[in-house]
Amino acid sequence: MFEKVLIANRGEIALRIHRACREMGIQTVAVHSTADSDAMHVRLADETVCIGPPASRDSYLNGQAILSAATIAGVDAIHPGVGFLSENAAFAEMVEEHGYVFIGPTPDHIRLMGDKIAAKEAVRELGLSVVPGSDGPVDNDDDARRIAEEIGYPVLVKAASGGGGKGMKVADTAETLPAVLAHCRGEALASFGDDAVYIEKFLAQPRHIEVQILGDGFGKVIHFGERDCSIQRRHQKVIEEAPSPALDQKTRAAIGARVTEAVGRLKYRGAGTVEFLFEDGDFHFIEMNTRIQVEHPVSEMISGVDLIREQIRISAGEPLLLEQSDISLSGHAIECRVVAEHPETFAPSPGRITDYHAPGGLGVRVDSALYSGYTVPPHYDSLVSKLIVHADTRDECVMRLRRALDEYVIGGIETTIPLHQRLVLEQDFLDGDYDIHWLETKLGL
C-alpha cells in the first residue's frame, strides 16, 4: 500500500480524498494555489506545497508544478480527484513516466473515452447502443445538413473533445444549423483546443442514467447500480439520486450486466461511470467518465462501499476483493449540489463565510470544505457543498432531505439551498416524473 499520496485537486473532493487516505493510514500532501492557502484540506494534510497563483492554468492545471511538488514531498502516488487534470491522458502519462502511480485508469483508456467519437465507436463494438448521429466529426456544413436530414430535426451538435455542456447546442431546423455549427466549433476550440464537432439526434424526453463501476485492470468489473442525474440546468447536474425512479429491478440488473461485460472486455482499471440517455425503454450511450464522479456519494450510501478507498487499493496493485454478489443495494439516496450562486439569477457569489451550520442526524452526509471564516475564492467552480441523504424508501429520503435543507446554514454568500428547497416540493419531483429538460422547460430555469 502507498505511504504518501499527493492530492492534485481542491475543495470538497480534496478533503474527501484526504479522509479516505487517513483512514487507510496513508499520509497526504495537499497542493494548493495561493488562493487556497486556508482551505480545509490544506489545513488537515500532513504536508502542503503551494504550486502557483490563483488562476487554474498556473496551478491546478500546471502538471509540471504538480510533479515538482510530488518530487519535493517524495510521494508514491497522485490522486487527481475530479475536473482539472483528472481526465488528461498526457498528465497521467507524465505521472507514470516520473515514477509515480496515477490513481485512475490507464492513459490509453482516458484518451479513448476522452474522444467522444472514438468512445462511441468503441462501445458500439462492445455491444452498447448509441444515440443516432454522425459516425465521426462533421467536416463541413453540407455534410452536417445531410446527416441532420437523415436522422431528423431537432439535432444536437456536440464538441468531440467536450464536457460540461460546452460546445453543445440544439439546431431545430436546417436554417439554424450553420449558425449552431459555427457557435459550437468556436466554443469547442476555446474550451478544449479542438474545434471538431459531431451530430446526434436530439431526444425529446430522455433521462440521464449512469452506471458506477470499478474494474481491476484484468477484466473483472463490478457495478454499483445506477444513478439518475436528469435534473440538470444548462447541462450541469443539480440533483442526483440512486436508484432511479424510472427503472424496475429487471431493467436495472440488465443494464448493469451489459455495462460490466462491455467494460470488462476493455480491461478497465479503477473507478468509472458509463452514462446513457434513457428514453422509451432504450439506453443510448453518451460518454464514459474515467474518474470518480462528483455524485459518487449516492452510490456509496446505497452500497456501503467507499469508492475512493477502492480506487486507491486498485491503483496500489491490490486485487478487487468484491464480487458482484457482494454488492447489496439498500434504500434510497439523493444528493443536492449546493453552489455559491444566487438561487434565482445564478450570479456567482464568492466571499467570506460568516456563519456555517451543517445538518446532521441519521442518514445525513455533508461533503464540504466550508467553515466559518473561510473565504470562497472567485477563481474556481462554484460547487461548495454536497448534501446527501439516505433512507429506506424514496418517500422517506425526500422527507429527510427537506428537513436537512431547512437545517443547513451558509451565511455571508448566496447559495442554491433555497432552489433545492423549492425543487423538493415540486410534484413532478415527488412523483419521480422528470427528464433532462425538466428544469428548463417546466420551471423555466
N, C-alpha and C positions, 0 to 999 in steps of 0.2 A: 504494500500500500504506500501511497505517497506520504512524504513527511511534510512537504510545504507546497501550497498551491497559490498561484497568483490569480487574483480575480480581476479580469480585464473588463470591468463594467462599473456601473454606478447605481445609486438609488436602491429601490426595494429589492431588485434581483441580486444586487451585490451583497446585500445584507442576508438574503435568503441563502445564497451560496456559502457565505461565511458561517452561518449557523449549522448548515449540513456538515461542513468541514470540521468544525469544532466538536460536533457530536461524534465524529469519526476519529478524533484525536489528531487531526491534521492542522498544522499551523497555516495561517493565512497571511497573504501580502496584499494590501489594498493599494492599487494605483489610483491616482486622482488628479484632476485639474486643479488649478489654483482656486477655482470657484467652489470646489467641493472639499476644501481642507477641513471643514467642520461637519462633513457628512457622517452619519451614524456608523456606516461600515468602516470608515476610516478611523473613527474613534475606537472601535472594538477590535480591529485587526491586530495581529501580533507585530506586523511591520507595515510601514507605509512608504510609498515613493511618489513624489509629485512628477507627473510626466508632461506638464505643459500648461499653457494658458487656457482660458475657458472654452474657446472655440473647439468643437469636436474634432475638426480636421487636424488640429495641433496637439490633441491629447488622446482622446479615446479612439480616434481613427488613425492615430500615428503608430503603426505597427513597429517601427524601429525603436520608438521611445518605450513601448511596452516590453520589447525584447531586451532592451538595455536595463530596464527595471528588473526583469527576470534574472539577468546576469548578476546585477548588484546584490539581489536578495538570495540568490542561489536556490531557486525553486526547482521542483520536479516537473510541475505541470502548470498549464494555463487554462482557466475556465473562462470562456468568452461571454457567458451569460446570454442575453437576447439583444438584438439590434447591433449597432456598431459593427464589429468585425466578426460576429458570431457565424455568419454565413459567407465569409470571404475565403474562398479556396486558396488564394495566394498567401493570405496570412497564415492559414492552417499549415501550408507547406513550409513557410518561413519558421514557424514554431518547431516543426519536426526537424528541419534542417539544422536548427541551432541546438538540437539535442533535448528538447522539452517535449512533453506529451500534450497534445491538444485534446482537451476534454470535449469531444464531439466526434462527428463522423469523419471518414477519410476525406481528404481534399477532392478526390475523384467524385465521391457521392455529393459533396457540396456543390461542385462545379456542374454536375449533371442536373441536379434538381434546381439549381440557381438559374439555369437556362430554361425558361418556361416552355419553349417549343420543344427542346430536346427531351425535357421531362415528360411531356405529353406523349411523345413518340415512344419513349421507354416504357411507360406504364401501359400504353396500348398493347405493346408486345408482351407485357406481363399479364394481360388479361383484364385490365380495368378499362371501363368505358370513359370517354372524354366528351366534353361539350363539342357539338359540331362546329367546324370552323376551318380555317386555313391550315394546311399541312406544315407551313413554315412562315417566315416573315413575308409580308406583302411588300414587294419592291416598288410598286407604282400604283397610282390611283385607279388605273384601268383594271388591273388585276384585283384590286380591292373591291371595285364595283361589281366585277363578275362574281366573285366569291360571295359577296353580300346578297346578290340576287339569287344565287343558288340556295343559300341556307335560309333566306328570307329576313326582312327587316322586322323589328329593330335588331341591330348588331352591336356588339361591344368591341371596341378597339382597345388593345392592351399592349403595354410595353413588354418586350420579350425578356428583358432583364429586370422587370418591375417588382413592385411590392408596396404594400401600404396604401394602395389606391392611386399612386402616382402614375401618370402616363396611361390613364384608363378613362374612357368616355364613351357614352352611348350615341350612336347615329341612328336616328329614327327613319330617315329617308335617304334616297340616292343623292338628293340635292345637298343634304347636310354632311354627307360622308367626307368630301375633300377637306372641309374645314376641321372636322373631327380628327382626321388623319394627321393634318398639319399640327394641330394642338398636341396630340399625343406624342408625335415624334419629337417635337420641341421639348416637351416636359420630360420625356424619357432621356433625351440627350443631356439635359441639365441635371437630372436627378441621378442617372446611372452611367453617363458617359457612353451610352449606346442608344441610337435612335430607331433600332429595329422594333417593329410592331407587328402584331398578328390580329386576326379577327375571329371572334366567337359569336355564336348565336346568343342573343340576349334573352335569358329565361325570365318569364313574366312574374312568377311567384315561387322562386326556389327558397329552400332553407340552406343555411351554411352548416354542414355537418362535417366534423373532423374526427379522425380516429387516432388516439395516442398509442404509440408503440415503443418498444425497446428491443434492440437487436444486439446480439453478442459478437457480430462480425464474422461468424462462421456459418450463418444460415438459420440460426434459431431466433425467432421473433415472436414476441407475445404482445397482446394488446390489452388496453385498459378501458374498453368500451368507447363510446363516442361522446363528444361534446356538441351542443347546439350553440352556435355563435351567430345566429341570424339577426339579433338585434344590433344593428350597425348604423353608424352615421358617416356618410361620405367614405364608405368602405373601411371605416375604423370600428372595431368591435367595442360595444358598450356594456353589454351583459352577456355572460356565458352560463350555460347550465349543463349538468350531466345527471342522468341520461337525458336524451332529447324527448320532449313530449310527443314528437311526431312518429317515433319508431316503436314498434312492438318487439317483443323478445326474439321472435323468429328473424325479423329483418336485422335486428342488432347483431345477432350471432352470425348471420350470413355475411354482412359487410365486414365484420371483424375477421372472419376466416379468410375472406378474399384478400384483405389488406395484408395480413400476416403472411399468407402464402406468396403474394407478389413481392413484398419487401424482403422476405426470406431468400428469394431467388437472387436478389441483389447482394446478399451477404452484408446487409447494412449493419453498421456499428453505432450503438448509443441510442439516445432519445430522438424521436422524430414524430411528426404529425402529418398524416395524409388527409388532405382537405377535399371535400366534394360539394357540389351543388346538388341538392336532393329535390326532385320535383316529380309528381305523378308516379311515385314508387321507384324511380330510377336514380341511381347515383352517377354523377358525372365528375370525374377527377378534374380539379383545377390546379392544384400545386401540392408539393410536399415541402414542409419546413424542416430543415436539417439542423434543428436545435431544440432546446427546451422552449416551451411557449409561455407567454405571459399568463395564460389561463390554465396552466398546469395544475394549480391547486384544486380545482373542482374534481379532477381525475384522482388526485391524491386522497381527497376527502371520501370518495365513494369506494376506493380500493384499499386504503390504508397503507399504500406503498409510497415511500419517499423517492420520488423520481430523480431528484438531484443526487441523492446518495447512490442510486443505481447507476446514474451517469458516471460518477466518479469511480465506482467499483469496476465497471466495464472498461473504462479507459485505463485503469491500472492493470488490466490483463486478467482480472478475476472472472470466473465463469458466471453466466447468468443463471443463478440458482433457481429462480422462479420458473414454474411451468404454467401453461395457460390454465390448467385445472386448479392452480393455487390462487388465481385471481377471482375473488368473490366480490362482486359489486353490490354495495349495500346502500339503500336510501337514496337521497337526492341532494345535490349541491348546486348552489348558484353563486356566481361571482359578479360583483359590481366594480367596474373600473372607475375610480374616483380621480378626476384630473383637475389641475389648477386652472380652471376656466370658468367664466361666468355661465351659470346654468341655463341662461336664455340666449344670450348673444354669442356665447362660446369664445369671447375675447380672452386671451391669455391673462393669467393673474398671478404672476410671481410675487414674492415678497416674504416678509417675516411672519412666522407662525407665533401668534400671541397667546393662543390657548389651544390645548390639544388633549382630547379625551377619547380613547378608542373604546368601542363597545366590547363587551365580553359575555360570558355565560356559556352554557353548554352548546356545542356545535357552532361557535362563532370564532372565526380566524381573521386576523388583520395582518396583511403583508404590507408593511410601510416602513420607510426610513425617517418619517417625520418625528419631530419632538418640539416641545415648546421652546421658542427662541431660535429655532433653525430658520434659515432664510432659503426659500425655494429660488434657485437661480433661473434667469430667463433664457438660458442658452440651450436647454435640452428639451426632450419630450416632456409633456405636461402631466404625465401619469405620476401621481404622488402616493396612491394607496390602492390596495385591492381588498375589498371586504368580501369574505367568503363565508357562507353559512351552509350547514348540513343538518338534515333531519330525516326521519324515517320515510316521510312522504313528501310529495311536491307541495301540497297544500300547507303542511306544517313548516316546510322550508320557507315558503313565501311569508308566512306569518312571522317567523323568526327573523327574516330579512327586514321586514318592516320595523320590527322592534329595534334591531341593531342599527338601522339607518337613523331612527329617531334619537338614539343614544350618541351617535357619532358627532363629535365637536372638533372642527378645524377652524380656528379663529385667525383673523389677520389677512386672509386671502379669500377670494371667491373659489368655490369648488362646485362640482356637479352633484353633490349629495342631494340638493333639492330636486334635481332632474330625476334621480333614481327613486326618490320618494314618490314622485308623480307616476313614474313608469310602473311601479309595483302595485299601483291602484287601478291601472287600466284593465278593462275587462278582457281585451284580447290577450294581454299578458297572463292574466289569471287563468284563461282558458287554454293557454299554450298555443294560441292561434295567431302566428305571426310569420313573416318571411323577411328576407334581407332588405326589402324595400319598405317595410312597415313604418319605421321611424320617419322616413321622408315623405311617404305618400299618405299615411293615415294621420300622423301627428304633425307633419309639416316641419320637421326638424332637420 
